[in-house]
């Protein structure tokens, strides 16, 4: 059964379009980029993520995982990709969500207890 699934997958892959190179020197350009992604983004990214988990805990660390699209958009803009208004709108929501979940912008106002002159709460 597994061999049959692999065979079907290989047969379907032949219908994918062939990758086109950007220029005649694309191998020289992409080799350091692939090495950088493999070492820095995969290895160091996972290492730093686990150190963050250990240091600040899983709850706060998971909040910052929502900033990945924001960082991706910034890197895309630096490399020359156009940033659209819906992307900026979405980034605003992501940042607002992270700030709200981290407690910077609380959704509910803080509860204040009214006291009389002696410091005891009113009604008790």
C-alpha positions, 0 to 999 in steps of 0.5 A: 500500500505504501509503495503504491502511494509513493508511486502515485505521488511520483507520477503526480510530481511530473506534472509540476512546472519546471523551475526557471532560473533567475539568471545564468548565475543563479547557482552561484547566487543561491548556494550561499543563500541556501547555506544561510537558511539552513544554518541560521534560520533552521538551526539557530532559529530553533535553538533561540526559540527553545532558549526563549521557551526556557527563559520566559515560558511557553505562554509568552513565547507563543505570543511572539510566534504571531509576529512571524508574518510581520517580520516576513513582511518587513524582510520582503519590503527590504528586498523590494517586494511591494507591501499592500494596504491589506498586509499593513492592516493585517500587521496592525491587527497582529501587533494589536493582538500581541500587545493585548494578549501580553497585557499592554492593552488590557481588554477589561478595565482594572477593577477599582474598589471604592473605599470609605475614609477608613479604607474598608470597601463600601457596602461591607 
